[in-house]
Amino acid sequence: MAAMDEGALRQRMAEVMRAMDDKGLNRGTSGNVSARCGEAMLVTPSGVPASRLTADHMVLVRPDGSTAPGSLKPSSEWRMHRGLLDRRPDVGAVVHCHSRHATILACAGKPIPAVHYMVAVGGGASVPVAPYATFGSTELAEIVVETLAGRYAALMANHGQIVVAPTLDFALAIAEEIEEQAAVYWGTLAIGGPTLLGDDEMNLILQRFKSYGQGR
């Protein structure tokens, strides 16, 4: 798939933020999105509701962490986005949101286990929980990078969910599925707990997912 130019990336980021609101994955000014842009990174600005975001609002953060004069202040979580893009050459985009059921589990410190084969969209047999650290901190950035090693998705304790993927659209799709799996797991906990799939089956599913669909 051809890489988007900067203008198209900016526009798509604004669309993804609005889509998260429309899909119930986010609300208000919570959540943020980033995309690799050459050696730099585009990230959503701090404190601007999704309904008001435009392509021009996106903030270009250079490799040294600097921004252009006159640009908006980048998301408070820009260090987390930068760390993930720096450490994951397979990643072109990051989506972070406070979707309800994923956040409920994150606040309870409960990873999503192998309750359904679609849990594997997160890149593992479960979706882990990154330990808590204050939002926007370097400590949180490091913790999330470590927790996501080799995976596409994780929960963030007392915070929400984080997804990385090659493209913005892929990251949004994974975030939507992680919220669905969080809701399924939450529902099973209310009626006595789930029957989990075994490690052998989940390993098979993970292999199948490598060639599933039309590519991203």
TISETOR-199731 format. One record per residue (C-alpha): residue number from 1; chain; x, y, z. Coordinates in Angstrom, 3 decimals. Layout:
<recs>
{rec NUM,"A",{X,Y,Z}},
...
</recs>
This chain:
<recs>
{rec 1,"A",{0.000,0.000,0.000}},
{rec 2,"A",{1.382,3.405,-0.983}},
{rec 3,"A",{2.163,5.730,1.908}},
{rec 4,"A",{-0.138,8.732,2.347}},
{rec 5,"A",{1.341,12.173,1.849}},
{rec 6,"A",{1.300,14.576,4.786}},
{rec 7,"A",{-1.910,16.313,3.764}},
{rec 8,"A",{-3.797,13.037,3.405}},
{rec 9,"A",{-2.452,11.787,6.741}},
{rec 10,"A",{-3.608,14.939,8.495}},
{rec 11,"A",{-7.083,14.618,7.021}},
{rec 12,"A",{-7.379,10.929,7.836}},
{rec 13,"A",{-6.288,11.515,11.450}},
{rec 14,"A",{-9.115,14.020,11.909}},
{rec 15,"A",{-11.537,11.514,10.369}},
{rec 16,"A",{-10.318,8.699,12.638}},
{rec 17,"A",{-10.810,10.853,15.732}},
{rec 18,"A",{-14.374,11.650,14.666}},
{rec 19,"A",{-14.978,7.983,13.831}},
{rec 20,"A",{-13.948,6.996,17.361}},
{rec 21,"A",{-16.598,9.349,18.741}},
{rec 22,"A",{-19.205,8.029,16.296}},
{rec 23,"A",{-18.412,4.404,17.206}},
{rec 24,"A",{-18.590,5.119,20.938}},
{rec 25,"A",{-14.890,4.469,21.467}},
{rec 26,"A",{-14.178,7.953,22.741}},
{rec 27,"A",{-15.861,11.131,23.920}},
{rec 28,"A",{-14.977,14.726,24.647}},
{rec 29,"A",{-11.298,15.555,24.396}},
{rec 30,"A",{-10.019,12.150,25.514}},
{rec 31,"A",{-7.974,9.883,23.262}},
{rec 32,"A",{-5.361,10.704,20.649}},
{rec 33,"A",{-3.990,9.494,17.333}},
{rec 34,"A",{-0.595,9.657,15.644}},
{rec 35,"A",{0.950,8.650,12.323}},
{rec 36,"A",{4.484,8.280,11.065}},
{rec 37,"A",{5.411,11.091,8.677}},
{rec 38,"A",{8.890,10.480,7.289}},
{rec 39,"A",{11.317,10.834,10.184}},
{rec 40,"A",{8.784,12.935,12.077}},
{rec 41,"A",{5.374,12.185,13.581}},
{rec 42,"A",{1.958,13.764,13.205}},
{rec 43,"A",{-0.110,13.725,16.404}},
{rec 44,"A",{-3.464,15.151,17.422}},
{rec 45,"A",{-3.419,18.366,19.478}},
{rec 46,"A",{-4.136,18.614,23.170}},
{rec 47,"A",{-7.638,19.482,24.341}},
{rec 48,"A",{-9.452,19.889,20.997}},
{rec 49,"A",{-12.750,17.942,20.690}},
{rec 50,"A",{-12.898,15.524,17.773}},
{rec 51,"A",{-15.871,17.370,16.296}},
{rec 52,"A",{-13.708,20.474,15.826}},
{rec 53,"A",{-10.536,18.840,14.521}},
{rec 54,"A",{-9.295,19.665,11.037}},
{rec 55,"A",{-6.227,18.599,9.074}},
{rec 56,"A",{-4.496,21.878,9.987}},
{rec 57,"A",{-4.799,21.123,13.712}},
{rec 58,"A",{-2.491,18.100,13.542}},
{rec 59,"A",{0.924,18.740,15.092}},
{rec 60,"A",{4.165,17.722,13.391}},
{rec 61,"A",{6.622,16.581,16.072}},
{rec 62,"A",{10.212,16.331,14.882}},
{rec 63,"A",{12.538,13.501,16.012}},
{rec 64,"A",{14.026,15.805,18.684}},
{rec 65,"A",{10.548,16.489,20.106}},
{rec 66,"A",{10.303,20.037,18.758}},
{rec 67,"A",{7.314,21.485,16.889}},
{rec 68,"A",{6.965,24.294,14.364}},
{rec 69,"A",{6.431,27.838,15.661}},
{rec 70,"A",{2.724,28.642,15.845}},
{rec 71,"A",{1.551,25.029,15.880}},
{rec 72,"A",{-0.923,23.819,18.474}},
{rec 73,"A",{0.311,22.055,21.586}},
{rec 74,"A",{0.617,18.308,20.867}},
{rec 75,"A",{-1.319,15.690,22.809}},
{rec 76,"A",{-0.076,15.206,26.348}},
{rec 77,"A",{0.616,11.594,25.330}},
{rec 78,"A",{2.957,12.507,22.448}},
{rec 79,"A",{5.944,10.858,24.194}},
{rec 80,"A",{4.094,7.541,24.279}},
{rec 81,"A",{3.299,7.827,20.566}},
{rec 82,"A",{6.879,8.831,19.748}},
{rec 83,"A",{8.294,5.922,21.767}},
{rec 84,"A",{6.073,3.392,20.010}},
{rec 85,"A",{6.883,4.693,16.527}},
{rec 86,"A",{10.604,4.815,17.350}},
{rec 87,"A",{10.734,1.268,18.692}},
{rec 88,"A",{8.326,-0.399,16.267}},
{rec 89,"A",{9.423,-0.135,12.606}},
{rec 90,"A",{6.353,-2.249,11.700}},
{rec 91,"A",{4.057,0.466,13.062}},
{rec 92,"A",{2.830,3.441,11.077}},
{rec 93,"A",{0.014,4.635,13.351}},
{rec 94,"A",{-1.088,4.681,16.983}},
{rec 95,"A",{-4.653,4.959,18.291}},
{rec 96,"A",{-5.408,5.563,21.976}},
{rec 97,"A",{-8.956,5.776,23.307}},
{rec 98,"A",{-11.025,5.461,26.469}},
{rec 99,"A",{-13.637,3.012,25.187}},
{rec 100,"A",{-16.016,2.016,27.966}},
{rec 101,"A",{-15.569,-1.728,28.435}},
{rec 102,"A",{-11.830,-1.698,27.779}},
{rec 103,"A",{-11.512,1.062,30.353}},
{rec 104,"A",{-13.644,-0.851,32.881}},
{rec 105,"A",{-11.297,-3.836,32.596}},
{rec 106,"A",{-8.239,-1.554,32.691}},
{rec 107,"A",{-9.518,0.042,35.905}},
{rec 108,"A",{-10.047,-3.425,37.389}},
{rec 109,"A",{-6.570,-4.541,36.309}},
{rec 110,"A",{-8.052,-7.387,34.251}},
{rec 111,"A",{-6.347,-8.455,30.989}},
{rec 112,"A",{-8.652,-9.800,28.278}},
{rec 113,"A",{-8.012,-13.571,28.194}},
{rec 114,"A",{-8.687,-16.023,25.340}},
{rec 115,"A",{-12.451,-15.664,25.725}},
{rec 116,"A",{-12.960,-15.609,21.923}},
{rec 117,"A",{-10.669,-16.243,18.979}},
{rec 118,"A",{-10.963,-12.588,17.909}},
{rec 119,"A",{-8.892,-11.610,20.948}},
{rec 120,"A",{-5.985,-12.546,18.671}},
{rec 121,"A",{-6.430,-9.332,16.644}},
{rec 122,"A",{-4.368,-7.772,19.422}},
{rec 123,"A",{-1.386,-9.856,18.370}},
{rec 124,"A",{-1.407,-12.360,21.231}},
{rec 125,"A",{-3.500,-14.949,23.039}},
{rec 126,"A",{-4.627,-12.239,25.458}},
{rec 127,"A",{-4.657,-8.459,25.743}},
{rec 128,"A",{-2.349,-7.452,28.623}},
{rec 129,"A",{-2.680,-4.521,31.017}},
{rec 130,"A",{0.178,-2.022,31.176}},
{rec 131,"A",{0.861,-0.956,34.794}},
{rec 132,"A",{-0.380,2.469,35.807}},
{rec 133,"A",{1.661,5.650,35.431}},
{rec 134,"A",{0.535,9.282,35.238}},
{rec 135,"A",{-0.816,10.322,31.847}},
{rec 136,"A",{1.663,12.214,29.682}},
{rec 137,"A",{4.676,11.006,31.665}},
{rec 138,"A",{7.888,9.508,30.304}},
{rec 139,"A",{7.311,6.614,32.719}},
{rec 140,"A",{3.957,5.805,31.088}},
{rec 141,"A",{5.543,5.959,27.636}},
{rec 142,"A",{8.183,3.413,28.650}},
{rec 143,"A",{5.682,1.107,30.357}},
{rec 144,"A",{3.354,1.063,27.333}},
{rec 145,"A",{6.218,0.446,24.895}},
{rec 146,"A",{7.371,-2.519,26.993}},
{rec 147,"A",{3.875,-3.975,27.398}},
{rec 148,"A",{3.131,-3.729,23.677}},
{rec 149,"A",{6.342,-5.469,22.609}},
{rec 150,"A",{5.357,-7.691,19.667}},
{rec 151,"A",{1.625,-6.950,20.066}},
{rec 152,"A",{-0.887,-4.633,18.465}},
{rec 153,"A",{-3.035,-3.870,21.503}},
{rec 154,"A",{-2.935,-3.456,25.274}},
{rec 155,"A",{-5.033,-1.995,28.051}},
{rec 156,"A",{-3.576,0.796,30.166}},
{rec 157,"A",{-4.315,0.456,33.889}},
{rec 158,"A",{-6.887,2.988,35.150}},
{rec 159,"A",{-6.767,4.691,31.764}},
{rec 160,"A",{-7.988,3.045,28.524}},
{rec 161,"A",{-6.677,1.101,25.540}},
{rec 162,"A",{-3.761,1.582,23.139}},
{rec 163,"A",{-3.371,0.129,19.636}},
{rec 164,"A",{-0.512,0.188,17.132}},
{rec 165,"A",{-0.711,-0.924,13.505}},
{rec 166,"A",{0.824,-0.332,10.063}},
{rec 167,"A",{-1.979,2.082,9.068}},
{rec 168,"A",{-4.532,4.368,10.681}},
{rec 169,"A",{-7.468,2.362,9.338}},
{rec 170,"A",{-6.011,-0.910,10.637}},
{rec 171,"A",{-5.384,0.636,14.062}},
{rec 172,"A",{-8.957,1.933,14.247}},
{rec 173,"A",{-10.344,-1.478,13.277}},
{rec 174,"A",{-8.294,-3.191,15.972}},
{rec 175,"A",{-9.385,-0.671,18.612}},
{rec 176,"A",{-13.010,-1.316,17.715}},
{rec 177,"A",{-12.535,-5.086,17.997}},
{rec 178,"A",{-10.660,-4.805,21.303}},
{rec 179,"A",{-13.605,-2.863,22.724}},
{rec 180,"A",{-15.961,-5.598,21.501}},
{rec 181,"A",{-13.838,-8.315,23.120}},
{rec 182,"A",{-13.670,-6.291,26.345}},
{rec 183,"A",{-17.474,-6.099,26.324}},
{rec 184,"A",{-17.778,-9.847,25.708}},
{rec 185,"A",{-15.401,-10.659,28.561}},
{rec 186,"A",{-17.107,-8.170,30.890}},
{rec 187,"A",{-20.433,-9.828,30.063}},
{rec 188,"A",{-19.157,-13.334,30.822}},
{rec 189,"A",{-17.868,-12.158,34.208}},
{rec 190,"A",{-21.437,-11.162,35.072}},
{rec 191,"A",{-22.784,-14.691,34.458}},
{rec 192,"A",{-20.153,-16.830,36.154}},
{rec 193,"A",{-17.057,-16.320,34.021}},
{rec 194,"A",{-15.897,-17.438,30.561}},
{rec 195,"A",{-14.821,-20.760,29.141}},
{rec 196,"A",{-11.429,-19.951,27.668}},
{rec 197,"A",{-9.807,-21.257,24.510}},
{rec 198,"A",{-6.602,-23.244,25.036}},
{rec 199,"A",{-3.070,-22.167,24.177}},
{rec 200,"A",{-2.816,-24.578,21.223}},
{rec 201,"A",{-5.976,-23.186,19.653}},
{rec 202,"A",{-4.904,-19.577,20.162}},
{rec 203,"A",{-1.492,-20.321,18.638}},
{rec 204,"A",{-3.290,-21.778,15.628}},
{rec 205,"A",{-5.519,-18.696,15.377}},
{rec 206,"A",{-2.509,-16.379,15.554}},
{rec 207,"A",{-0.925,-18.250,12.651}},
{rec 208,"A",{-4.179,-18.125,10.664}},
{rec 209,"A",{-4.497,-14.376,11.247}},
{rec 210,"A",{-1.132,-13.773,9.522}},
{rec 211,"A",{-2.734,-14.649,6.177}},
{rec 212,"A",{-6.366,-13.706,6.901}},
{rec 213,"A",{-8.228,-11.133,4.823}},
{rec 214,"A",{-6.938,-8.894,2.036}},
{rec 215,"A",{-3.962,-7.310,3.803}},
{rec 216,"A",{-3.755,-3.837,5.284}},
</recs>
